[in-house]
């Protein structure tokens, strides 16, 4: 039995909330009615703090009483565990409880402001329902986008055939290869099998979109995308691929415990906060001087048309924009763990930033996935305001939450401990360089499955834009350029909007231009396929200047690209300007001529 001050409005508000959480497991009574049953406790003592009377007669007070009462609620048992086992936690908890108890009128107003009165347990059936459908849509985009490029990237006549990659890994790692490269492509590597995998992914994604959210569907999607990401090599090594796998893995447990909601919030926090922190930790002067964005608009991998227009805006606007980025990425993430109303508001600037990124750069499904994660900042009351009433009623009137199922709750608690352990040591290593051998072994062991990752986009701003132009020739004198579908090439072609599709060859060409072909040997394989006239690889390009037969020679030149000014584009119609920088790959052929 929990005994409270029945004349205290603040106490009554929270007691009503606890009643809805604990159900019939706890009996709540005002001390004004039952105080006489406990002559050993004075009226002043009753009024100063709640009391929890256990079946054996033990009486617990204050924060200890609250934590013990909530110990009956799955997902909240950590509070009493911390109270009893973590040094200093009990003392801090009781101090905070005492401060609140002495200022109940203020606490009542704060409760009303931050949570709203009456208090009600927050449920996330609608949030989970909506997220799973968005996740299905994102999986659909990811599988379909990869599928239309798959044979050109990793097929038998592609740039990096998986049929050659997996045997090489097995020869090098032995039996450990199956753990370090987890993929069902160990069962088959021909083009038909590759096609079957991504089509299966599309089909399972469609099932999730239309509402078939069985756990086995979510498991299948995770396994299939992990297989594609592992076999895709450099073409599937982007942060949004890792983010989709981590979110997809957590989605397997969605609906089992409230802890999973908090794990999604923890993922969102790490994603946003690390994206801001790495910008400062890198020491990049462009970020620290608030001068990064105009450079970013023209040097990012695949800018949109709007990026060109944003580039033309005045310097004060760009500095203010960097300030907004730092606000959203360094301050707002901490509000993810704030009370209900503050947490709901925190999602607004995060969504706004993602919208601005979406409008100015082609980042595949990254922005859509980040916005989808924000759904877990809003409970069913808020989500129901944007969903049709019929859908809300159907979802909320369906099956009850499975939070009370002991086995699933225990599994989620184990998951939470594992995620916090791994991600905690990842953060400690990132910020303080802290390393602990046993933890490093665990992190290394789970890293191939990409279920807990580190994030941080554009830690160092690329100050220039080198672009690789690949040319072919039959006589070594007249050279004709291959035109890519989306990356800059023709100076008069406007930057193209292509998201949520990700042209992975075009993206990888941006990374290759920042280094050398020695550090990115895949580009030699790419040029070899062009000299062979591989239809699968040529299908990844916009224009093949040798439609009849492949050329005898190929080379790659590095140019420095940059946006034109408004006046320049008005005069010559060019969106880009360029100048020759160097020879990236010297002349090569399948059989070098004397």
N, C-alpha and C positions, 0 to 999 in steps of 0.2 A: 504494500500500500504506500502510495506517495501522498504525503500530507503537505498542503500549501496554505498560503494566506488567502482566504476566500474574499477578502475585502480589497485586494490589490488587483487593479485592472490589468497591469502588466503580467502578473502571475496567471490570471485567468486566461489571458490570450495564449500563453505558451502551454498551459496545461491542456487546453482544448486541442492544441496542435499535437501534443504528445499522445493524447488519447487516441487520435486517429492513426498514429504510428504503431502504438503498442497493442491496440485492441483490448481484449479482455484479460491480457496477461498481467496488467497493472491496474489496481484500483486506486482512484484519485478521490481524496476527501479534503475539504477545508479544515484547518485545525480548530476553527470556531465550533465545529460540530463533533469532532472526534478527539480533540485535545485532552479531554478528561480521561481518556483511556490510557494516556501516557503521563502519569503524574511525575515521572522522573525528568520530563522535559518542560521547561518553563514556557510561559506564553511569549515572552520576549525572544526566546530561542527559536520558537516556532515561526515568529514573525520575521526573523532575520534571515532564515534560509529554509528551503524545502527539506523535508526529511523522507527518506525511503526506509520503510520498515520491512525487513525480510521475513520469510516464514519462520526462521529460527529465532526471531526476536532481535537480531542485530539491526541497529539504526545507523544509516549513513546520511550525511548532511551535505548541502551545498552542491558543488560541481560533482563530487563523488556520487551523490544520490542521483543526479540527472544522468550521468554516464552509465551508471548501473541499470537504471530504468531502460535506457535506450539500448542496452546490451541485448535486449530481447528482439531487436529489429535487425534483420540481415542487412549487412552493408554499413552498420554503425557500431559494430562491436569493437572496432579499433580504438575508440575513445577510452573505454574502460581498460583495455589492454595497455594503452599508453599510460594511463593514469597509474596503474599498478606496477608497471615495469620500467618505464623510461624515467631516469633520474631528472628531477626538476619539473617534470610535466605537471605533477599533482600540485606543487607549490604555486606554479604560474596560474594554473586553472582556478585554484581557490582564490588567489589574489584578484583575478579578473572577475570572478563571480561576486566577490565582496564589493568591488567597485560598482558593479551593475546593481547589486541589491540595495546599495545606499542611495542610488539615483534612479529609482524606478520610474518616476514621471518622465525624466529625460529618456530613459530606455524605452518607454512606451512610445514616445514620439519618434524615436529612431527606428523602432520596429515598424511603425506605420509607414515611415518614409522609405525604408530599404526593402521591406518584405510585403507590406500591405496587410491590412486587417479586414476581415479575419484571416488568420494564418491557415494554410491548408497544405498538406503534404503534396509536394510537386511530383507529378507523374509525367512520363515521357513516352506514352504509347503513340500519340500522334507524331511526336518528334522522331521516334524510331521508324514509324511507318513511312514518313516522308523521306527520311534519310536513306532507307533501303531502296526506295524507288529511284532516288537521285543516284545512289551508288550503282544500281543496275544500269542506269543511263550512261554513267561514266565508264563502267566496264564495257558496255556496248561500243562506245566511242573508241576506247583504247584497243579492243580486239579488232574492230573493223578497220581502224586506222593502220594498225600493224599489218592486218591481213592483206590489204591491197599492196603492201610493199614487201611482204615476207619473202617471196621467192627471189626477189632482186637483192635482198639484204643477206639472207642466210640459206637460200635454196642451193640446190646442187650446182647451178651456174651463177650463183649470186656472188656478192663481194666477199663475204666471210661465211662460207658454207658450214652449217652446223655439222654436216657429215664429216668434216675434217677436224672441227673444233673438239668434239667430244672424245674421239679416240686419242687425240693429243693430250687432253686433260687426263684421261685414264692412264696413258703411258707414263705421265709425269707424277701423278698422285697415287696411282694404284687404287685400292679399294676406297680410299678417302675421297676419290673423285665424286662418288655418288652423294656424299654428304655436302661437299663443297660446291657442287653444281647440281642443285636439286631440280630436276626437270624430267618430265615424262618422255622427253625426246631420247632418253636412253633406250626406249622401246622401239624407236624408229626415227630415221632422219631424212627419208626421201620427201620429195615435194608434196606428195599426196598426204603424207602424215602431217606435215606442217600445215597444210590446208585444213585437214580434219580438226586439228587442235584449235586453230583460231575460229573456225566456224562453230565448233562446240562452245567456245567462249561466247560468241555472239548469241547463240541459242539460250544458254543459261542466263546470260544478261537480260535477254528479252523476257524470260520467265520471271526474273526478279522485278522488272519494270511493271509487269502486269499484275503483280501481287503474289506470285508463288515464291514466298520468302522462306521456304523450308530451310532448315539449317544445312541440309545436304547440298542445296543449291549454292549457298554461300561458301561452303567448303570447296565445292567443285570450282567455283570462280577463282578462289584464292590459289588453288593448286594449279589451275590452267595458266593464270597470269604469272605466277612464280616460274612456271616452266618456260614460258615465252621470255620473261625477263632474264632468266639464267642462260638460255640458249642464244639470246639476241646479242650478247657480247657488248661491244661499245655502243651499239645502236639502241640498247635498252638500259642504259646506265644513268638515266636522268632522275632528279630528285622527285619528280612527280610520279615516276614509276615506283620508287620506294614508298612514297606517301600513299599511293593507292594500295600497295601490298599491306602496309601497316594498318590502314583504315579498314581494308577488307578482312584482315585477320581479326581485328576487334569486332567487326560486324558479325562474325560467326557466333559471338557470345551475347550479342545484343538481345535484350529481353529477358536475360537470366538474372540480372542484379543491377541495382542502382550504381554499383561500383563501375560498371562498364561505361555509364554516362560520364563519370569522373575521369575515366581513362581516355575517353575521346576529348575531354576538355584539356587534359594533360598533354595530349598529342597536339592540339591546337595551340596551346601555350608554347610548347617547344618549337613548333614550326614558325610561329610569328616572332617570338622573342629572339630566337637564335638568328633569324634573318636580319634583325636589327643589331644584335650584339656583334656578329662577325664583321659588320661594316666598321665598327669602332675598334674592335680587337685587332683587325688587320693593319691599322695605322694608315690606311689609305688617305692621302691628303685631300683627294677630291671629295670624299664623303665628309671629312672633318671640316672642310672649308665651305660646305653646303653648295659645292659647284658640280656635283656629280650628274644631275639629271639631264641637262642638255647634251652632255656627252653620251649618257646612257641611251637617249632616244635614237641616236644615229649609229651607235656601236653595238647595240643588242643584236642577238642572232637574226631574228626576223621581225623587223619593225613593221607596223601597219602604216597606212596612209596618214592616220591621225598623228602618228609620231613625228612625221615631217612638219606638220603644222604646229605641234607642241614645241618643236625645236626652235621655231621662229619667235616664240614669246620672249618677253624681256627677262633680264637676269633676276630681277626682284621676285618674279613669279616662280622661277626655278628654285631660288633659295627658300621661298615659303613652302614650296612643294616638298623639298628635302626635310624641312622642319615637320611637316605633316607625316612624312614617312617615319621619322624617328619617334614621333608621338605615338603613332599606331603600333610600331614594332617594339618599342622599349617600355612604354608606360601602360598602354591599354591591355597588354596580355595579363598583367597582374589582376585586372578587374574580372578576368575569366573566373576567378575563384571567389568573387565578391558575392554579397547577398543578391537575391533574386532580381530586383529591379535594376541594380547597378550592372549585374552580369548581362541582363538583357540589352541594356544600352551599349555595353562594350562591343556587342556584335555589329553595331551600326557602322562605326569607322572602319572596322576590319573589312566588312563587305564593300564599303565605299572604296577603300584602297584597292581591293581586288578588282573592282569594276574599272578603275582607272588603269590598272595594269593590263586588264583584258582589252581595253580600247586602244592601247598604244603598243602592245607587243603580242606576238603569237606564241603563247606558252601552253599549247595543247589543252589538256583538261585541268591544268593546275588550278586556275582561278575558280572554276566550277567546283572542284573538289574541296578547296579551302572554304568557300562559301557554304558548302554542304556541311562541313564540320561545325560551322557556326550554329547550325540548327539545335545543337545540344546546349546552347546557351539559353534557349527558350523552352519553357515547359508547355504542357498541353493547353493551358489557358490561353497563352499567347499564340500558339500555332493554330488553334481552332479559329482564330479571328481571320486567318488568311486562307484557310481551306474551306471548300463548300460544306455547308451544314450537314448534308447527307453523308459525306465521307467521314466527318468528325463523329457523327452519331454511330455510324457503322463500326468504326475502329474502336471507339471508346466503349461501345456496347458488346464488343467481341470477347475473346478469351481473356481471362484475368491474367495479371502479371504473374510471372513465375518466380518473383523474388523470394517467396516463401519456401521454395523447394530447396531443401538442405543441400543436396548433392550439387546442384548447379551453382548455388550460392558459394559453396566451398571451392568449387572449381574457379569461380570468378575471383575469389579472394586470393587463391594461389596465383592466378594470372596477374592480379594487381601487384602482388609482391614481386613477381618476376620482372614485370615491366618497370616498376619503380627502381628495382635494383640495377637492372641493365642501363636504363636511361640515366639514372643518377650518376653512375660511374662514367658514362659517356660525357655528361655535363661537367663533372669534376675534372675529367681529362681535358676538355675543351677550355675551361676557364682557368684552371689552376695547374694543369699539367700533372694532376695526381694520378698515380698508377698503383694498382695492387694486383699482384700476379694472379691470385685466384679469381678475382673479378674479371681481369683481362681474358682469362681462359673462357669464362662464361660468355663474355661479349663476343669473343672470336668464334665460339661454337655456334651461336645463334645468328651471327651476321649473314651467312649465306641465305637465310630465309627472309631477311629484310622485314622482320616483324617489330623491331625496335631500331630506329634510325636517328641519325643526327641530320640537321638541316641548316640552311644558310645560303641564300642566293646572292650573287654579286657582292661577295665580301670585298673584292678589289675591283674597282671600275676599270674596264678596258678603255684606255685613253685614245686608241686609234682603231681603225677598222680595216685590217688587211683582208682581202678577198682573193681566193684562188680561182683562176680562170684556166680551165683545161682545154687544150687545143689539139687538133689532129692535123696530120699532113701526109700526103703521098710522095712528095718530092723533097721535103725538108726545107722548102722555100716559102710555099704558100700555106699559111696556117689558118684553120677555121675553128671557131670556138663552139664548144658544147654549151647549150643554154639550159640552166636548171629551171625547175618549175617555180620556185618560190624565192630562193636567195637572190640578192642583188647580182645583176649581170649587165643587161642592157640599160644604159644610163637613162633612157627615156621611159622605162617601164616603172610605173608607180609601185611603191611598196605594197605587197599583196596581203589581204586578209585571208588566212587559211585555217585558223583555229576553229573548232577544237581538234581538227586533224593535225597530226604532227608529221611533217615530211622529215624523216629521221636522217636521210642522207644529206639534205640541205643543212640541217642543224649540225651534223657532224663535220661538215665542211667548214663551218664557222670555228669550231674548236681546232681543226687541223691547221687553219690559217694562223692561229696564235702560236704554233710551234713549228715543227719541221717534219718532213716525211719520215725521217729516221725515228722520231718519237711517235709517229702515227703511221705505221707501216701499212695499215689497211688501205691507204690511198693508192699505194702501188698495186694492190690487188684490184682496186677499182679501175685504174688505168689499164691493167691487164685485161679486164673484162671488156673494156671499150675497144681495145685492139682486137679482141676476139669477136666483137660484134654480138655479145650476149643480149638476146632480146629481153631477158628478165631485167637486166641492169639498165639497158637503154629505156625501158619502160618507166624508170624512175626520173627520167629527164624530160624537159619540155621540147627540146629541139636537138635532133641528131644531124649534124651537117654532112654526114656520109651515109645516106639512106641506101645506096646500092651495095656497098661493101665497106668494111671497116678500113680505117687508114693504116698505113704502114708504120707511122711514127706518132708519138704523143708526147706532150710536154705540159708542164703546169707553171703558170706565171703568177706571181703575187703582186696585186695592185693595192694601193691605198685608196679606199673609198670614203666619201663623206657626202652629207646632204648639201645640196645647193641652197642658196639663199632664195628668197621670194623673187628678187629682181632677176637673178640668174635663170630661174625656171621660167619666168615670164618671157625672157629673151630667147632662150634656146630650147625650152620645153623639157629640160632634163631635171629629173628628181635627184640624180646622183652626179658627182664629179669624181674623177679618179686620176691617178698617176702611177706609172709602173714603178714597182718597188724592187723586185728581184726575180730571179728564176727560182721557183719553188722546187720543181722536179725537172732535171735536165732531160734532153731528148731520150726517149726509150722506145723500143720496139720488141716484138715477140722474138725476132731473130735479127740481131743488130747487123746493120749493113757495114761492109768494109769501108 
